[in-house]
Amino acid sequence: MSTSTYPIVEGQYLRDIFDQPRALTAALAQLEVPKELTILAGSLRDNEVRHLVLTGMGASFHALYLLFLWLKACRYTAPLLERP
């Protein structure tokens, strides 16, 4: 029997939360950067591209908001459109 006041929160659930940085680092280490993304990054850096359209649905739409703000601050045209 657990002597903790919050056994669910202080157990595996909390350990999983604290393990997220390691898990994300491990997942990112396994991903490959697509050639097209490298080309786009270079075009943005060299000011060859100034207009982007950001689209998403639900959580992916909301996840784009910080990118939208950053692009706007860098004077890019980047409308944010939610797709049904």
VENGIRA-V708368 format. One record per residue. N is the residue number from 0. RES is the residue in one small letter. SS is DSSP state (helix for helix, strand for strand, loop for the rest). PHI is phi in radians with two decimals (* if undefined). NEAR is the number of other C-alpha atoms within 12 Angstrom. Layout:
BEGIN
((N/RES/SS/PHI/NEAR) (N/RES/SS/PHI/NEAR))
END
This chain:
BEGIN
((0/m/loop/*/5) (1/s/loop/-1.39/9) (2/t/loop/-1.63/9) (3/s/loop/-1.30/10) (4/t/loop/-1.29/10) (5/y/loop/-2.22/12) (6/p/helix/-1.07/14) (7/i/helix/-1.21/14) (8/v/helix/-1.19/14) (9/e/helix/-1.50/16) (10/g/helix/-1.64/16) (11/q/helix/-1.04/13) (12/y/helix/-0.99/14) (13/l/helix/-1.19/14) (14/r/helix/-1.08/16) (15/d/helix/-1.10/16) (16/i/helix/-1.10/15) (17/f/helix/-1.20/15) (18/d/loop/-1.50/14) (19/q/helix/-1.03/15) (20/p/helix/-1.00/13) (21/r/helix/-1.14/14) (22/a/helix/-1.13/15) (23/l/helix/-1.16/15) (24/t/helix/-1.07/12) (25/a/helix/-1.14/12) (26/a/helix/-1.16/12) (27/l/helix/-1.10/13) (28/a/helix/-1.13/11) (29/q/helix/-1.57/10) (30/l/loop/-1.48/10) (31/e/loop/-1.83/11) (32/v/loop/-1.45/13) (33/p/loop/-1.09/10) (34/k/helix/-0.96/10) (35/e/helix/-1.10/11) (36/l/helix/-1.20/12) (37/t/helix/-1.12/13) (38/i/helix/-1.13/15) (39/l/helix/-1.08/19) (40/a/helix/-1.04/18) (41/g/helix/-1.13/14) (42/s/helix/-1.14/16) (43/l/helix/-1.16/20) (44/r/helix/-1.07/15) (45/d/loop/-1.56/11) (46/n/loop/1.05/14) (47/e/loop/-1.43/14) (48/v/loop/-2.11/19) (49/r/loop/-2.16/20) (50/h/strand/-2.20/20) (51/l/strand/-2.31/22) (52/v/strand/-2.10/21) (53/l/strand/-1.79/26) (54/t/strand/-2.24/22) (55/g/strand/-2.96/19) (56/m/loop/-2.33/15) (57/g/loop/1.03/14) (58/a/helix/-1.10/12) (59/s/helix/-1.16/17) (60/f/helix/-1.10/21) (61/h/helix/-1.19/19) (62/a/helix/-1.17/17) (63/l/loop/-1.36/23) (64/y/helix/-1.07/22) (65/l/helix/-1.14/16) (66/l/helix/-1.11/23) (67/f/helix/-1.00/26) (68/l/helix/-1.12/19) (69/w/helix/-1.14/14) (70/l/helix/-1.09/24) (71/k/helix/-1.08/20) (72/a/helix/-1.10/12) (73/c/loop/-1.54/16) (74/r/loop/1.17/17) (75/y/loop/-1.60/22) (76/t/strand/-1.58/20) (77/a/strand/-2.58/24) (78/p/strand/-1.11/22) (79/l/strand/-1.91/25) (80/l/strand/-2.08/19) (81/e/strand/-1.57/18) (82/r/loop/-1.68/14) (83/p/loop/-1.30/8))
END
